[in-house]
Amino acid sequence: MRHARLRTAGASLLLASLTLALVGRVAAHGGSLRSEPARSLAIPLWLFLSTGGGAVGVSFLLTSFVTDRDFIRSVHDRRRPLGLPAGLRRGLTVAARLVGLVGLGAVLVVGTLGPADPLRNLAVLVVWVGWWAGYTMTTYLVGDSWPALNPWRVALDLRERLPAPAVSYPDRLASWPAVLGLLGFVWLEVVSPLADDPRLLAGVVGAYTLVTLVGAYTVGPVWFERVDPVARVFAAYGAVAPLYRDEDGSLSVRIPGTGLEDAGLVRDRSDVAFVVALLWVTTYDGLVATPPWRTFAGAVVDLGVPAALLYPAALLAGFGLFLVLYRYAIARGRRSAESYRDRAELARRFAPSLLAIAAGYHVAHYLGYFVELSPALLGALTAPLAPGAPVAIVLPTWFSAVSLGFVLLGHLGAIWVAHAVAYDLFPSRMQAVRSQYALTAVMVFYTMTSLWIVSRPYAAPPFV
């Protein structure tokens, strides 16, 4: 018991020291709505990046040589049921569905009839500030409540009450529609004025509503499990959260991140691609808002390459790079561990660890944005069709350290989860450690990429 406490205290002390070592000025991008001035690093960039990458590398050594199989298992087995009455759960589900339906209706109506100013339009503020920034953070910091809140699930209720078409979802499609949908959604966000034009936003939400209702009514629940990128994003992030739903529908609490060890979380190659896509799109969304990208994009456009081609090409190229690096790490780790386990199985089991990185970077990307524009959102809620002048919070310089801490916490959590999975897969301790060499190197690359992006001042892309 004493040794276990010493290991826990040592891990906590090292994590705190590494986080404090990286305090600096950073900026996060969140669509084109923004009032925070550009900020830059107060320390040399090379020191900032190398320290961040080193933090992940050191955490790998700590996890490998300070912990053991029994200690990790004792952490991951800590679960506690909440014991909420079934009637209360049903009541909360009904209330959440009503909130979702009212919110969807408000976006469609106010987006069409409300003010043209995006900082005063409730639809724009609800979608980008309240939902995509604020609500998304609750899915991995608290738990995935989207199945209850999702207004488009009314299609499933109608399917139970009305004659449903006899259409089966093709198994060969797997989750590839969700992968393409997620990449397409982020591409549309970047290249179109969705955050500036409430009428366009209402039109896109209306089109998405029509497609989702028809699709869910036609093929049933599998639509939200395999096709709908929004539901898939929240379900993936929910695996990071401490609050989760058991197989019998009851709610339980676990240590954040321990749900990522679940062997059934990623089912096939398409699910692996979705996890990598989720990690990449948040990185891409920040990348295209940096001055270096602005300079590069300007030079490419001047050469005659249309922006309409440049941005999707960059989106697909980056996704391909992230996916190739991950697959290389799995193949290399398999050789290092001298294992005969199937490569596809290893890719499936280790992929959920990347969700911790995605969640950490999402906080860094959107936390300041959400806090900054929350007063404008509250003002629009009080008078949806005639709000007053928007108000924004000016964040103190130290606030950037909070975002930066979440970046590191996500990457350190990914190292921990990958190590726990390795112990579950390989009987030998050294096999488990060796299997992580290449994956840790790729995570260091992901870390330094994320830190480089958040260290750049914000610059809206002017070419799209």
C-alpha positions in Angstrom: 0.0 0.0 0.0 2.8 2.4 0.9 4.6 1.8 -2.5 1.3 2.4 -4.3 0.9 5.7 -2.6 4.5 6.7 -3.4 3.8 5.8 -7.1 0.7 7.9 -7.1 2.4 10.9 -5.4 5.4 10.7 -7.7 3.1 10.7 -10.8 1.1 13.6 -9.6 4.2 15.7 -8.7 5.8 15.0 -12.1 2.6 15.9 -14.0 2.2 19.2 -12.0 5.9 20.1 -12.6 5.7 19.5 -16.3 2.4 21.4 -16.7 3.8 24.4 -14.8 6.9 24.4 -16.9 4.9 25.1 -20.0 3.0 28.3 -18.9 3.0 30.8 -21.7 0.6 32.9 -23.8 -1.5 31.0 -26.3 -4.6 31.6 -28.4 -7.3 29.2 -29.6 -9.4 29.4 -32.7 -13.1 28.9 -32.8 -14.7 29.7 -36.1 -14.7 33.3 -37.3 -16.5 34.7 -34.2 -13.8 36.3 -32.2 -13.1 39.4 -30.2 -9.9 38.4 -28.3 -6.8 40.1 -29.6 -4.0 38.0 -31.0 -1.4 36.9 -28.5 2.0 35.2 -28.9 4.4 33.2 -26.8 6.3 34.7 -24.0 9.0 32.0 -24.2 11.1 30.8 -27.1 9.1 28.5 -29.4 11.8 25.8 -29.5 11.7 25.6 -25.7 7.9 25.5 -25.7 7.7 22.7 -28.2 10.6 20.6 -26.9 9.3 20.8 -23.3 5.9 19.7 -24.4 7.2 16.8 -26.4 9.5 15.9 -23.6 6.6 15.8 -21.2 5.0 13.1 -23.2 8.2 11.2 -23.5 8.9 11.4 -19.8 5.3 10.3 -19.0 5.9 7.2 -21.1 9.0 6.3 -19.0 7.1 7.0 -15.8 4.1 4.9 -16.8 6.4 2.1 -17.9 8.7 1.8 -14.9 6.8 3.3 -12.0 3.5 1.5 -12.5 2.8 -2.2 -12.9 -0.1 -4.3 -14.2 -1.8 -4.6 -10.8 -1.6 -0.9 -10.1 -3.1 0.0 -13.5 -5.9 -2.6 -13.1 -6.8 -1.2 -9.7 -7.2 2.3 -11.2 -9.3 1.1 -14.2 -11.6 -1.1 -12.0 -12.8 1.7 -9.8 -16.4 2.1 -10.8 -19.4 3.3 -8.7 -23.1 3.2 -9.7 -25.0 6.5 -9.1 -28.3 4.7 -8.2 -30.7 7.2 -9.9 -34.3 6.0 -9.9 -35.6 4.8 -13.2 -38.4 7.4 -13.1 -36.0 10.2 -12.6 -33.9 9.0 -15.5 -36.9 8.9 -17.8 -38.0 12.4 -16.6 -34.5 13.8 -17.4 -34.5 12.2 -20.8 -37.9 13.7 -21.7 -36.8 17.1 -20.4 -33.5 16.9 -22.4 -35.4 15.9 -25.6 -37.7 19.0 -25.2 -34.7 21.2 -24.7 -33.1 19.8 -27.9 -36.3 20.3 -29.9 -36.7 23.9 -28.7 -33.1 24.6 -29.4 -33.4 23.3 -33.0 -36.5 25.3 -33.6 -34.8 28.4 -32.2 -31.8 28.0 -34.5 -34.1 27.6 -37.6 -36.4 30.5 -36.7 -33.9 33.0 -35.4 -31.3 32.1 -38.0 -33.9 33.0 -40.6 -35.6 36.0 -39.0 -33.1 37.3 -36.5 -30.4 40.0 -36.7 -27.8 39.7 -39.5 -25.0 40.5 -37.1 -23.5 37.0 -36.1 -22.5 38.3 -32.6 -26.2 39.2 -32.0 -27.9 36.3 -33.7 -29.0 33.6 -31.3 -28.7 30.8 -33.9 -25.0 31.5 -34.6 -24.2 31.8 -30.9 -26.1 28.7 -29.9 -24.5 26.5 -32.6 -20.9 27.7 -32.3 -20.6 28.9 -28.7 -23.2 27.0 -26.8 -23.3 23.7 -28.7 -20.1 23.0 -30.7 -17.8 24.6 -28.0 -19.6 24.5 -24.7 -21.8 21.4 -25.0 -19.1 19.4 -26.7 -16.8 20.0 -23.7 -19.5 18.5 -21.4 -19.5 15.2 -23.4 -15.9 14.4 -22.3 -15.7 16.3 -19.1 -19.0 15.0 -17.7 -20.7 12.4 -19.9 -22.4 11.9 -23.3 -26.0 13.2 -22.9 -26.5 13.5 -26.6 -28.7 10.4 -27.0 -31.2 12.1 -24.7 -30.8 15.7 -26.0 -30.6 14.8 -29.8 -33.7 16.3 -31.3 -33.4 14.3 -34.5 -34.0 11.0 -32.6 -37.7 11.8 -32.9 -37.3 9.9 -36.2 -36.8 6.8 -34.2 -39.9 7.4 -32.2 -41.9 7.9 -35.4 -40.4 4.7 -36.8 -41.8 2.7 -33.8 -45.3 4.2 -34.3 -45.6 4.2 -38.1 -44.9 1.5 -40.7 -41.2 1.5 -41.2 -39.5 0.8 -44.5 -37.8 -2.5 -44.8 -34.3 -1.1 -45.5 -31.2 -2.6 -44.0 -28.0 -0.6 -43.6 -25.2 -2.2 -45.7 -22.6 -3.7 -43.5 -19.9 -3.0 -46.0 -20.3 0.7 -45.5 -19.4 0.4 -41.8 -18.6 3.9 -40.3 -17.1 5.3 -43.5 -20.1 7.7 -44.0 -19.4 9.2 -40.6 -15.8 9.7 -41.5 -16.7 11.5 -44.7 -19.4 13.4 -42.9 -17.0 14.6 -40.2 -14.4 15.7 -42.8 -17.1 17.4 -44.9 -18.5 19.2 -41.9 -15.2 20.7 -40.9 -14.4 21.6 -44.6 -17.7 23.4 -44.8 -17.1 25.3 -41.6 -13.7 26.5 -42.8 -14.5 27.4 -46.4 -18.0 28.9 -45.9 -19.2 31.8 -43.8 -21.3 29.6 -41.5 -20.2 31.5 -38.5 -20.9 34.9 -40.1 -24.2 34.3 -42.0 -27.2 33.3 -39.9 -29.3 32.7 -43.0 -26.8 30.3 -44.4 -26.4 28.5 -41.1 -30.2 28.1 -40.8 -30.3 26.6 -44.3 -27.5 24.2 -43.6 -29.1 23.1 -40.3 -32.4 22.7 -42.1 -30.8 20.5 -44.8 -29.0 18.4 -42.2 -32.3 18.0 -40.3 -34.1 16.7 -43.4 -31.3 14.3 -44.3 -31.0 13.0 -40.7 -34.7 12.5 -40.2 -35.2 10.6 -43.4 -32.0 8.5 -42.9 -32.8 7.6 -39.3 -36.5 6.8 -40.1 -35.3 4.6 -43.0 -32.6 2.5 -41.4 -33.2 3.0 -37.7 -30.8 3.4 -34.8 -27.8 2.3 -36.9 -28.0 5.8 -38.5 -26.7 7.4 -35.3 -24.3 4.5 -34.6 -22.6 4.4 -38.0 -23.7 7.3 -40.3 -24.3 10.5 -38.3 -21.0 12.2 -37.7 -22.4 14.4 -34.9 -23.7 11.5 -32.8 -20.4 9.6 -33.5 -18.3 12.6 -32.2 -20.2 12.8 -29.0 -20.2 9.1 -28.4 -16.5 9.0 -29.0 -15.9 11.9 -26.6 -18.2 10.3 -24.1 -15.8 7.4 -23.7 -13.4 9.8 -22.1 -15.9 11.1 -19.5 -16.3 10.0 -15.9 -20.1 9.5 -16.2 -21.3 6.6 -18.4 -24.3 4.4 -19.0 -24.2 0.6 -18.1 -25.7 -2.1 -20.3 -28.8 -2.0 -18.1 -29.3 1.7 -18.7 -28.2 2.8 -15.2 -25.6 5.5 -14.7 -22.2 4.9 -13.1 -19.0 6.9 -12.4 -15.4 6.0 -13.3 -12.0 7.6 -13.4 -11.9 9.9 -16.5 -10.3 8.1 -19.5 -10.6 4.6 -18.2 -13.5 3.9 -20.5 -11.1 4.1 -23.5 -9.7 0.7 -22.6 -13.0 -0.9 -23.6 -12.2 -3.6 -26.3 -15.5 -2.9 -28.1 -15.2 0.8 -28.4 -13.6 0.6 -31.9 -15.0 -2.2 -34.0 -13.3 -2.1 -37.3 -11.0 -0.2 -39.7 -13.6 2.5 -40.4 -13.9 3.3 -36.6 -10.1 3.6 -36.4 -10.3 6.1 -39.3 -13.0 8.0 -37.5 -11.0 8.4 -34.4 -8.0 9.7 -36.3 -10.3 12.0 -38.3 -11.7 13.4 -35.0 -8.1 14.1 -33.8 -7.1 15.7 -37.2 -10.1 17.9 -37.8 -9.7 19.9 -34.6 -6.0 20.3 -35.5 -6.9 21.4 -39.0 -9.5 23.9 -37.7 -6.7 25.6 -35.7 -4.1 25.2 -38.4 -6.0 27.2 -41.0 -6.4 30.1 -38.5 -2.6 30.7 -38.0 -0.5 33.3 -39.8 1.9 30.7 -41.3 -1.0 29.0 -43.0 -2.4 32.4 -44.1 1.0 33.2 -45.7 1.2 29.8 -47.3 -2.3 29.8 -48.6 -1.8 33.3 -50.1 1.3 32.1 -51.9 -0.5 29.1 -53.3 -3.5 31.1 -54.4 -1.2 33.6 -56.1 0.2 30.7 -58.1 -3.3 30.0 -59.6 -4.5 27.2 -57.3 -8.1 28.0 -56.3 -8.8 28.2 -52.6 -11.8 25.9 -53.2 -9.2 23.2 -54.1 -6.5 24.1 -51.6 -8.5 23.7 -48.4 -10.1 20.3 -49.1 -6.7 19.0 -50.4 -5.0 20.1 -47.2 -7.8 18.5 -45.1 -7.5 15.2 -46.9 -3.7 15.3 -47.0 -3.4 16.0 -43.2 -5.9 13.2 -42.5 -4.0 10.8 -44.6 -0.7 11.8 -42.9 -2.2 11.3 -39.4 -3.7 8.0 -40.4 -0.5 6.7 -42.0 1.6 7.7 -39.0 -0.8 5.9 -36.7 -0.8 2.7 -38.8 3.0 2.9 -39.0 3.3 3.1 -35.2 1.0 0.1 -34.8 3.1 -2.0 -37.3 6.4 -0.9 -35.8 5.1 -1.6 -32.3 4.0 -5.0 -33.3 7.5 -5.8 -34.5 9.2 -4.3 -31.5 7.0 -6.4 -29.2 7.7 -9.5 -31.3 4.0 -10.3 -31.3 1.9 -12.4 -33.6 -1.3 -10.6 -32.8 -3.2 -9.3 -35.7 -2.3 -5.8 -36.8 -5.9 -4.8 -37.3 -6.7 -5.9 -33.7 -3.8 -3.8 -32.4 -5.0 -0.8 -34.4 -8.5 -1.2 -33.0 -7.4 -1.5 -29.4 -4.9 1.4 -29.3 -7.0 3.8 -31.4 -9.3 5.0 -28.4 -6.2 6.4 -26.6 -6.1 9.1 -29.3 -9.5 10.3 -28.1 -7.8 11.6 -24.9 -5.6 13.8 -27.1 -8.6 15.0 -29.2 -10.5 15.9 -26.1 -7.5 17.8 -24.5 -6.9 19.8 -27.7 -10.6 20.6 -28.1 -10.5 22.2 -24.6 -7.5 24.2 -25.6 -9.1 25.1 -28.9 -12.5 26.2 -27.5 -12.4 27.0 -23.8 -11.3 30.6 -24.1 -13.6 31.1 -27.0 -16.6 29.8 -25.0 -15.8 31.9 -21.9 -15.1 34.9 -24.0 -18.4 34.9 -25.9 -20.7 33.4 -23.2 -22.1 36.9 -22.3 -23.1 37.5 -25.9 -24.9 34.1 -25.9 -26.7 34.9 -22.7 -27.7 38.3 -24.0 -29.2 36.7 -27.2 -31.1 34.2 -25.1 -32.9 36.9 -23.2 -34.1 38.7 -26.4 -33.7 36.3 -29.4 -35.1 38.6 -32.1 -33.9 41.9 -30.7 -30.8 41.5 -28.5 -28.7 44.3 -27.3 -25.1 45.1 -28.2 -22.9 42.0 -27.7 -20.6 41.8 -24.7 -17.4 39.7 -24.5 -15.1 38.8 -21.6 -11.5 39.9 -21.9 -9.5 36.9 -20.7 -6.5 37.4 -18.4 -3.1 36.4 -19.7 -2.8 33.5 -17.2 -5.9 31.9 -18.7 -3.8 30.5 -21.5 -2.1 28.2 -19.0 -5.4 26.5 -18.3 -5.9 25.6 -22.0 -2.3 24.5 -22.3 -2.7 22.3 -19.2 -5.5 20.5 -21.0 -3.4 19.9 -24.0 -0.8 18.2 -21.9 -3.3 16.4 -19.8 -4.9 14.9 -22.9 -1.6 13.6 -24.2 -0.5 12.2 -20.9 -3.9 10.5 -20.6 -3.3 8.9 -24.0 0.0 7.5 -22.9 -1.6 6.0 -19.8 -4.5 4.5 -21.7 -2.2 3.0 -24.4 0.0 1.5 -21.7 -3.1 0.0 -19.9 -4.2 -1.5 -23.2 -0.7 -2.9 -23.9 -0.8 -4.7 -20.5 -4.1 -6.2 -21.4 -2.9 -7.4 -24.8 0.6 -8.7 -24.0 1.5 -11.2 -21.2 5.1 -9.9 -20.8 5.8 -6.5 -19.2 8.7 -5.8 -21.6 6.5 -6.7 -24.6 3.9 -4.2 -23.4 6.6 -1.5 -23.0 8.3 -2.2 -26.3 5.0 -2.1 -28.2 4.6 1.6 -27.1 7.9 2.9 -28.5 6.7 3.9 -32.0 3.2 5.0 -30.7 4.8 7.3 -28.1 7.0 8.9 -30.8 3.8 9.5 -32.9 2.1 11.0 -29.9 5.1 13.3 -29.3 4.6 14.5 -32.9 0.9 15.0 -32.3 1.8 17.0 -29.1 4.3 19.2 -30.8 1.9 19.9 -33.7 -0.9 20.9 -31.3 1.4 23.1 -29.2 2.7 24.8 -32.3 -0.8 25.6 -33.4 -2.0 27.0 -30.0 1.2 29.0 -29.8 0.4 30.9 -33.0 -1.7 34.1 -32.9 -5.1 34.0 -34.5 -5.5 35.1 -38.2 -8.7 34.4 -40.0 -8.2 32.8 -43.5 -9.0 35.6 -46.1 -9.0 33.3 -49.1 -12.2 31.4 -48.7 
